[in-house]
């Protein structure tokens, strides 16, 4: 029997509440039987007990076990895991500077990276969902000394989904007909959703793409918060599940994901950067066949610059060491 052990942090939160049924329902790991470890901060552990009861009450055929753990007990929560969804992160509050957010989350992901290195299987695959996910992923990766860097990913699939839907509406075609739309740079308001290489082709001379489409995708998360009073949950969970599926299956189909850069598409090396990616010989690497206009290249570079600035900040804060 094929068994897999999966950990989800921030497991008492809204994203995890949507993600857990996708994992246990067989939508991510196929026919594998799952030992699920739910991890959250100590104050949320009583709430997790209710989540555990609900999952038990679903009687998932893929579920072998489901357990709740405090983030103070990562030696148990991360022990022998095969896949980690790092969903939990401290949210940005009113008046908080980005440097403060990076500092607070940086310490969380530093501890988690060390725990992954100490307790998870060396073959563990790690998907970071908690924002700022690119830099959180970098920090965790840098502290997971026993795990190859190529096994760390940060999620930008949600942005790809957002872009594909808006393109389908603009072109009046089915969503499944929209292909080769990828996200470049940071999962932030500087990201570049690449409409220039989309299929079906769009009219690049139409100002709507740069003036409306790009900023719409860049700020979609904020618009969701404004509308529903909370951040994206169902859409984020679905994107996380689909990203994990691509990772587990080692898909040769290109998709949007942030991973360790090797300078692809002019990105700064050794940072976690989103570019079109696919699996080649079991390793996630750049899918490199696209070109961009001068204006698009400038937008992509702006997102790269933001990632470099975040790296400089966490370096200054002492959250990572220079190798």
C-alpha positions in Angstrom: 0.0 0.0 0.0 1.3 3.4 -1.0 1.4 5.6 2.1 2.4 9.3 2.4 2.7 11.5 5.5 1.7 15.2 5.0 1.9 18.2 7.3 -0.1 21.4 7.0 0.8 24.4 9.1 -1.7 27.1 9.9 -4.1 24.2 9.9 -6.8 26.0 12.0 -7.0 28.8 9.4 -9.4 29.4 6.5 -7.0 28.2 3.7 -6.2 25.0 5.5 -9.9 24.3 6.2 -10.5 24.3 2.4 -7.2 22.5 1.6 -7.5 19.6 4.0 -10.6 18.0 2.3 -8.8 18.3 -1.1 -5.8 16.4 0.4 -7.8 13.7 2.1 -10.2 13.4 -0.9 -7.5 12.2 -3.2 -7.2 15.3 -5.3 -3.5 15.8 -4.6 -1.7 12.6 -3.9 -3.7 10.2 -6.1 -4.4 6.8 -4.6 -1.9 7.2 -1.8 -3.1 6.6 1.8 -2.4 9.6 3.9 -1.2 10.2 7.4 -2.1 13.9 8.0 -0.4 16.1 10.6 -2.1 19.4 11.3 0.1 22.1 12.9 -0.8 25.4 14.4 0.2 27.8 17.2 -0.6 26.6 20.7 -3.7 28.8 21.2 -5.2 27.3 18.0 -4.7 23.6 19.0 -8.1 23.3 20.7 -9.8 24.5 17.5 -7.7 21.9 15.6 -9.3 19.2 17.7 -12.6 20.1 16.1 -11.1 19.9 12.6 -9.7 16.5 13.4 -13.2 15.4 14.5 -14.7 16.7 11.2 -12.2 14.8 9.1 -12.8 11.7 11.0 -16.5 12.2 10.5 -16.0 12.4 6.7 -14.5 8.8 6.8 -12.2 9.6 3.9 -11.1 6.5 2.1 -7.6 7.9 1.6 -7.1 8.8 5.3 -5.1 6.5 7.5 -4.7 9.0 10.4 -5.2 12.7 11.2 -3.5 14.3 14.2 -3.1 17.8 15.6 0.2 19.3 16.8 1.3 22.5 18.4 4.0 24.5 16.5 6.0 24.1 19.7 6.2 20.4 18.9 7.6 20.4 15.4 9.7 17.3 16.3 6.4 15.5 16.2 4.5 17.6 13.7 7.2 17.3 11.0 8.5 13.8 11.9 9.1 11.7 8.8 6.8 13.8 6.6 6.9 13.4 2.8 5.2 16.7 1.9 4.7 20.0 3.8 2.2 22.7 3.1 3.5 25.8 5.0 0.3 27.8 5.1 0.5 29.5 8.4 2.0 33.0 8.5 1.6 36.1 10.5 -0.7 38.6 8.6 0.2 42.1 7.9 -1.7 44.4 10.2 -2.7 48.0 9.9 0.3 50.3 10.2 2.8 47.4 9.9 5.9 48.1 7.8 6.9 45.4 5.3 10.2 45.0 7.1 8.3 44.2 10.3 6.2 41.6 8.5 9.4 40.1 7.0 11.0 40.0 10.5 8.0 38.4 12.2 7.4 35.8 9.5 11.1 35.3 8.9 11.6 33.9 12.4 8.6 31.6 12.0 10.0 30.1 8.7 13.5 30.0 10.1 12.3 27.7 12.9 10.2 25.6 10.4 13.1 25.3 8.0 15.4 24.0 10.8 12.7 21.6 12.0 12.1 20.3 8.5 15.9 19.6 8.3 15.9 17.9 11.6 12.8 15.8 11.5 11.3 15.5 8.0 12.5 12.9 5.4 15.4 14.3 3.3 13.1 13.7 0.3 10.4 16.0 1.6 8.8 18.4 -0.8 7.9 21.8 0.7 5.3 24.2 -0.7 5.1 27.7 1.0 1.7 29.4 0.8 2.0 31.8 3.7 2.9 35.3 2.6 5.3 36.9 1.7 5.7 33.4 0.3 8.7 33.9 -1.9 10.9 35.2 0.8 9.4 33.0 3.5 10.3 30.1 1.3 13.9 31.4 0.9 14.3 31.6 4.6 13.0 28.1 5.3 15.1 26.7 2.5 18.3 28.4 3.8 17.8 26.8 7.3 16.9 23.3 6.0 20.5 22.2 5.5 19.6 18.5 5.1 17.1 19.1 2.3 18.0 19.9 -1.3 17.1 23.5 -2.3 15.3 22.1 -5.4 12.6 20.7 -3.1 11.3 24.1 -2.0 8.5 26.0 -3.8 6.4 29.1 -3.3 2.9 29.3 -4.7 2.0 31.6 -7.6 -0.5 29.3 -9.2 -3.3 31.4 -7.6 -2.2 34.4 -9.7 -2.1 32.2 -12.8 -5.7 31.1 -12.2 -6.7 34.7 -11.7 -5.0 35.8 -14.9 -6.5 32.9 -17.0 -10.0 33.7 -15.9 -9.8 37.4 -16.7 -8.2 36.6 -20.1 -11.1 34.1 -20.9 -13.6 36.8 -20.1 -11.8 39.4 -22.2 -11.5 37.1 -25.2 -14.9 35.5 -24.6 -13.5 32.0 -24.7 -13.8 29.0 -22.4 -11.3 29.0 -19.5 -9.8 25.7 -20.6 -9.0 27.3 -23.9 -6.6 29.8 -22.3 -3.1 28.5 -22.1 0.5 29.5 -21.6 -0.3 32.2 -19.1 2.5 32.4 -16.4 3.5 34.6 -13.5 6.9 36.3 -13.3 8.6 37.6 -10.2 7.2 38.0 -6.7 3.8 36.9 -5.4 3.0 40.5 -4.6 1.6 43.7 -6.2 4.7 43.8 -8.5 4.2 40.4 -10.1 3.8 40.3 -13.9 1.0 38.2 -15.3 2.2 37.5 -18.8 -0.6 38.1 -21.3 1.9 38.6 -24.2 2.5 34.9 -24.7 -1.0 33.7 -23.9 -2.9 31.4 -26.2 -5.2 32.5 -27.8 -3.1 35.5 -28.7 -4.2 38.9 -27.5 -4.0 42.3 -29.2 -0.9 43.8 -27.6 -1.8 47.2 -28.9 -5.0 47.3 -26.8 -4.1 49.5 -23.8 -6.5 47.4 -21.6 -3.9 44.8 -21.0 -1.3 47.1 -19.4 -3.7 49.7 -17.9 -6.4 47.3 -16.5 -5.5 43.6 -16.7 -2.0 43.8 -15.1 -2.9 46.0 -12.1 -6.1 43.9 -11.7 -4.2 40.7 -11.2 -1.5 42.4 -9.1 -4.1 43.7 -6.7 -6.7 40.9 -6.8 -5.8 39.7 -3.4 -6.5 43.1 -1.9 -9.7 43.4 -3.8 -10.9 40.0 -2.3 -10.1 41.2 1.2 -12.0 44.5 0.6 -15.0 42.6 -0.7 -15.3 39.7 1.7 -13.5 41.1 4.7 -10.9 38.2 4.7 -8.2 37.1 2.4 -8.5 34.5 -0.3 -9.2 31.0 1.1 -11.0 28.7 -1.3 -9.0 29.9 -4.3 -5.7 29.8 -2.5 -6.4 26.3 -1.2 -7.3 25.1 -4.7 -4.2 26.6 -6.2 -2.1 25.0 -3.4 -3.6 21.6 -4.1 -3.0 21.9 -7.9 0.6 23.1 -7.4 1.2 20.1 -5.1 -0.2 17.8 -7.7 2.2 19.1 -10.3 5.1 18.7 -7.9 4.1 15.2 -6.8 3.5 14.0 -10.4 6.7 15.7 -11.6 4.7 17.1 -14.4 6.3 18.0 -17.7 3.6 20.6 -18.4 4.7 24.1 -17.6 3.0 26.0 -14.7 3.5 29.0 -12.5 5.6 28.4 -9.4 8.4 30.2 -7.6 11.5 28.2 -7.0 15.3 28.7 -6.6 16.4 30.9 -9.5 19.3 30.0 -11.7 19.1 33.3 -13.6 16.3 32.2 -15.8 14.5 35.0 -17.7 17.0 37.4 -16.2 16.0 36.7 -12.6 18.4 37.3 -9.7 20.1 34.0 -8.9 19.7 32.2 -5.6 16.3 33.9 -4.8 12.9 32.3 -4.9 11.4 33.6 -8.2 8.4 32.7 -10.2 8.9 31.9 -13.9 7.3 29.3 -16.2 8.5 26.0 -14.8 8.2 22.3 -15.5 9.9 19.1 -14.4 12.8 17.7 -16.4 14.5 14.5 -15.1 12.6 15.0 -11.9 13.9 18.5 -11.2 11.7 21.6 -11.5 13.4 23.9 -14.0 12.6 26.9 -16.2 10.4 26.4 -19.2 12.4 28.8 -21.4 10.8 29.7 -24.7 9.1 33.1 -24.1 10.1 36.6 -25.0 8.7 39.9 -23.8 8.3 43.4 -25.0 10.4 46.2 -23.5 7.5 47.4 -21.3 6.8 43.9 -20.0 10.5 43.3 -19.3 10.5 46.5 -17.2 7.6 45.2 -15.2 9.3 41.9 -14.7 12.5 43.6 -13.6 10.5 45.7 -11.1 9.3 42.5 -9.4 12.8 41.1 -9.4 14.1 44.3 -7.8 11.4 43.9 -5.0 12.6 40.4 -4.3 16.2 41.6 -4.1 15.1 44.3 -1.7 13.3 41.7 0.5 16.5 39.6 0.5 18.6 42.5 1.5 16.1 43.2 4.4 16.1 39.7 5.8 19.9 39.6 5.4 20.1 42.8 7.4 17.8 41.3 10.0 20.1 38.3 10.4 17.4 35.9 9.3 19.7 34.1 6.8 23.4 33.7 6.5 25.4 34.2 3.4 26.7 30.9 2.2 
